[in-house]
Amino acid sequence: MHTLSQLRSGELAGVTRLTLSENLRELPLEILSLADSLEVLDISNNQLSSLPEELSQLHQLKIIFASNNQFDTLPEILGQCANLEMVGFKSNHITHVPENALPAKLRWLILTDNKIERLPDSLGERPRLQKLALAGNRLTALPKTIAQLQQLELIRISANQLDALPEQLLDLPKLAWLAFAGNPFNRPGNNSESNLNNVPEIASSSFTIQHLLGQGASGVISAATWDIEQNQFPNEVAVKVFKGEVTSDGYPQDELQVCLKAGDHPNLIKPLAQVNEDSYLALVMELIPSHYRNLGLPPSLQSCTRDTFPEGFSLSTAQVQKIIAQMQTVFDHLHAHHICHGDLYAHNTLFDDAANIIFGDFGAATMYHMLPTSQQEKIKKIEQRALDYFIEDLWSVCSERM
């Protein structure tokens, strides 16, 4: 985190990344002193509603984050930033995306949690676009031009007002990660084939949260112990408390329902109970043994859609083969239940030294049993690409592969 006084004093000369969060209502023009170096600008968590025309003078700028501000229109000046590749305006009040607001080199666009009803046709005229996050808006359709996005690999359109799954997405040649829950066309209650694996409902007062285990876009996972005598569940469990509002992947309630529909599988985290109280939604699960660890790391700003791995990390051929075989059974199980996971990645996979895996994080998962057979087949084909990328990434860190 930097300060306005540091910027004005010249102390930040030559920095490549600038983070300013001081309740700003306008972007200070002193930022132009960084024009020859600044590549990443993070102005999230301010009170900004516009950007100055001079922003285009930041000719090295590649990434801008402006979440949690007061924008109601995506600034048109972004389209004039010659090297801008990543635009993140999550959780503003955006209703309008002008035709010329999207930079020519755009690879990654985040407009999650706004009030957008339509997107410009120019979106389909950004041939480098790989990642598109649109969950939590008011979209009723997508531009037909999206069919031109031959490099698009990940899209989130959950929690919108779509009456039909946009057909132009389903034939994109590189699309691998697709999330579309929480739209009128695929609400689980609209079809009796939901077949949720009902687990008992319990009160949040039944347990006490202990230490944090992890957290993601949709909630916080903690170890918990029981406050009441019971013989139905293990003494120690994990509890995922969902965030109450829309996340980057969609609605927490949709995630809970998909977890229940997925049911039991030896390589999935087993759900035990659920909490459905006002302002408190949670899933009680089996506690994963402590010797399991993350198989991969999330994509970086550079890799965009592909997983990364710690420096020096490697797997043997036997480990890779065993992990792939298990993930294939998970894939088959989920699609037999008409579930598209939407986030099939190594970073959502835990493994141990014996290469046993546990797969989780259903935040982007979607039920698709209510869709036409032709669309179901295409959805499975899309997620097959994600599995292929998963396999490719594992082989890339195999120590014995030539």
N, C-alpha and C positions, 0 to 999 in steps of 0.2 A: 504494500500500500504506500502510495506517495501522497505528498501534500501540495496544496496550491502554492504555499510559500516556497517550497523547494523548486517548483516549476518557475516561479517568477524570479527567483534569485539566480537562476542559471545553473543550479546545482545538478540538475538532471540532464545536462547536455550530453548527447550521444547515446541515451538509453534507447533500447529497442522495444521495451515494454513499459507502458504507463498505466497505472491504476489510480483513479481519482474518485473518491466518494466523500463529498463534503456538502451534501444537500444542495448541489449546484443547480441553478436555474438557467444558466447559459454556459456554453463551453468557452473557457478562457482562450483568447487568441494567442496568448503566450505559447500555446502548444505548437504554433508554427515554427518556433525555434528548433523543434525536433524533426523538421521535415526531412532531413537527410538520413535519419536513423530509425524513426519510430515505425515498428512493424505491427505491434499489438496494442490496441487502445481499449481499456476496460473502464467504462464510465457508468457501470451499473450502480443501482441504489442511490440515485440522485433525484432531482425534480425537473429534469430536462424534458422539454416538449418540442424542441427543434434543434437543428444543428446549423452552424454557419456555413455559408457558401465557400468560405476559405478552407473547409475541410479537404477539398480536392487537392490542395497544395501539399498534403502529406503524401508525397508520391511513392513512399516506401510502404505505406500502410497496407497490410494484408488481412488483418482481423480486427473487427470491432464488436465489443460486447456492450449492450446498453439495456440490460434487463432491469425491471423494477424502476421504471421512470414514468413519465406522463405523456408519452407520445400517443397521438391519435392517428397520425399518418406516418408511414415509413418515409423518412426524409429522402427527397429526390436527389439531393447532393450525393448520396451513396453511389448512385449510378455513374457519377463522374469521377469516381476514385479508380484510377487506372489499374492498380494492382490488388484491389480488394477482393479477397477470395471467400471470407467467412463473415457472415452478418448474423448477429444474435440480438434480437429484440424481444425476448421472452417477458411475459407478465407486464405489459404496458396496457394501453387502452386503444390499440390500433384497430381502426375500422376500414382504413383505406390504404391500399398498396398501389401507388401510381405505376403506370407502364414503364417509366424510365427510371425507377428507383433501384433497379437491380443491376449491380455492376457486371460488366461483360465477362469477367473472369470468375464469377461466382461458382464455388464448389459446395458450400455448406450454408444453408439458410435456416435459421431458427426463429419461428414466429409463434411459438407455443403460448397458450393462455392469453389470447387477445380477443377481439370481437370482430374478426374478419369474416365477411359474408361471401366475398368473391376475390379471386386472384387474377392478375392481368395475364393476357395471352403471352406477354413477353417472358413469362416464367419458362415457357417451353423453348425459348430462344437463347437459353444459357447452356450451351453444349457441354460445359465442364461440370455441371451440377451433379454431385454424388449423394448428398445427404439433405433431406428436406423434412423439417419438424413442424407440423401444423396442428398438433393435438390441442384440444381445448379452445376451439374457435366456433364460428357459426356458419361454416361452409355448407352450402347446399349442393355444390357441384365443384369439379375441378376443371380448369381450362383443357379443352381438347388438345391443345398444343403440348401437353405433358407427354403425349405419345412420341414426341421428338427427343426426349431426354434419354439418349442412348447410354449415358454413363451413370444414370441414377441407380444407386445400390440400396439405399435405405430411405423409407418414408414412413412418417407417423401421421395418420389422419383420424386417430381415435377422438372420441368426445366432440363430434361435430354434428351437423344436421343433415347428413347425406342420406338420401332416400334409396340410393343404390350404390353398390361398389363400383367406383369409376373403372369402366372397362378398359380405358386407355392405359391403365397401370399394368394390367395383367400380362401383356405381351412385351414389356420392356426387357431387353436381353440380359441386363445385369442386375435387375432388382432381386435382392436376396432377403432383406429384412423389412417386413410389411406389418404394420399394426393398424387395425381399423375397428376396434371394439367401441361400443358406446355411441353408435349411430342408429337412427331409426330402422335402417334396413336389416340390422343384425342383433337387435335386442333379444337376449335369450328367452325372455318371457313370451315372445311372439310365436314360439314353436315348442310343442310338447316334447320334442326330442332332446331337450337340454340335458336330461339325465344327470343331474348333479348328484355327486356322491355325498349325501347328507351326513354331516358330522354333528354331534350335539352342540347346542348353543349353551354357553355358560356365562356367568357374570364376571365382569372384570375384577370384582372383589374376591374372586376365587383364588387369585394368585398375586404374588408380589414380584415386580420386575427387579432383577438383579443387575448384573453388569451388561454393558453394551457388547453385542457381537458383530454388528455391522449395520450399515444403512445405505439406502439407495434412493432413487427418484420417488418411489411410492411409499416408503415407510422406514421404520426403525426396527431392527431385530435385536432382541435382548434375551439373555437367559432368564428363567423365571422359576420360582418354587411355589408350591401350593400352600394356601392359607387354610384350607379345609381338608378334613380327612377324606380320602378317596382311594379307590383301588382300581380305577378305570384306566389311569394314565401313568406313565413313568413319573418318578418323583421330581426329576428335573426335565424341563421342557424349554423350547424356544418359543417366543411370542413375537409376531410381527404386528406392530401397531401401525395401521395405515394412516397416511396423511389425509386430511379431510377434503382437500380440493383436488382439482385436476393436476396431474403430473405431466412430465414430458412424454409419457407413454399413454396416458388416458386416465379413466376413473378408477380409483381403488376398488370400488365395488365389483367392477368387471374382473379385476385381477383375482379377487377372492373367489368369484364364481368359477373362473377357469381352473384355479387350483383344486377346487372341489370336484369339478368335472373330470380332471385328469386322473383322479383316483390313485390306486396303489401301483407302484412299479419299484423294483429294487434300486434303481438309480435316480429316483425322484425323492425329494423331501416329503415325508409322510404327514399329511394334515391330521390332526387329532380332534380339534374342536374350534369353534368360532365364537366371537363376541360381536353382537349386533346391538349396540346401545347408542343413544343419542350422542353424537360427537365422539364416538369411540367404536371403531371397527378394527377387529384384530383376528389373526389366525394363529392358533396354537399348534405347534408342530413338534415332531421329534427333534431332540437336540443332537446336532451333528457332532460326532466325536472330535475332540480337539486336535487330533493328528491330521485332519484334512486341511488342505490349504488351497488357495486359488491357483487354478491351472494357468491363467493368463492375466493380463492387465488390459484395461479398456483402450480403445483406439486413442491415438494422440491427435493433436491438431494437424500433424503432418500426415499420419496414416489415414485419417478421416473416418473410414468405415472398418478398417481392419484392425484386429487385435494386436497388441504389443506384448512383449515378454521381458522379464528382468534381464539385465545384462549378465551374460554367462549362463543363463538357464538352458538346460538341454534335457532331452528324453531319449531313452534307448529305443531301438526298433520294436522290441517286445512291448514296451510301455505304450508307444504310439498305437500299435496294432490292437492292444487290449482296450485302450480308451476309445478308439474308433468303433470297435465292435459293440461296446456298451452304448455309445451315443447313437448308433444305428438302431438299437432296440428301443431307445427312448423316442427317437424320431418316429419309428413305426407305431409305437404305443400311442403317442399323441395324435398322430393323424388317423389312427383307427378310431379315436374318439372325436375326430373332426376339430382338432385344436391346432392352430398355427401359433407357434411359440413367439415368433416375431423378433427374438433376440438370441438366437442360437449362436453363442460365442464361448470361447474358452474362458473369458473373464466371468462368465456366469456358471462356471463349472468348478467344483471342488474335487481334489484327488488326493490319494495317499501314496505312500512309497510303493505299494503293491499295484498301483495304477487302477484302483477302484475309484469310480467317479460318483458324484452326487450332483445332479443338475437342478437349477432352480431359477429364481427371478422371473415370475410370470407377469411382470408389469406390462409388457407389450403383447401378451398373448390374447388370442381372439378365437371364439367359437365360430365355426363356419358351416355348421350342419344345415342351416336354413337357406343356404345359397344353391343356385342351380348346379347340377353335376359338372357342367363344363367349367364353371368358375372354381368349383372345389378342386378339380384336377389341376388348374393353373396355379392355385394357391399352394398346393403341395409341391408343384414344380419350382415355384419361387423359393420355398423353404429348403428344397433340395440343394439349391445353389448355396444357401447359407451353410448347409452341412458340408458341401464340397469345399467351401472356403475354410471352414473349421478344420477339415482334414488337411488341406494344403498348408495351413498355418502350423499345425502340429508337425508335419514333415519338415517344415522349415527350421525347426529347432531340434531335429533328431541328430544326435551326435554321431550316429553310425551311417548316416545316409550320404552317399557321394554326390 
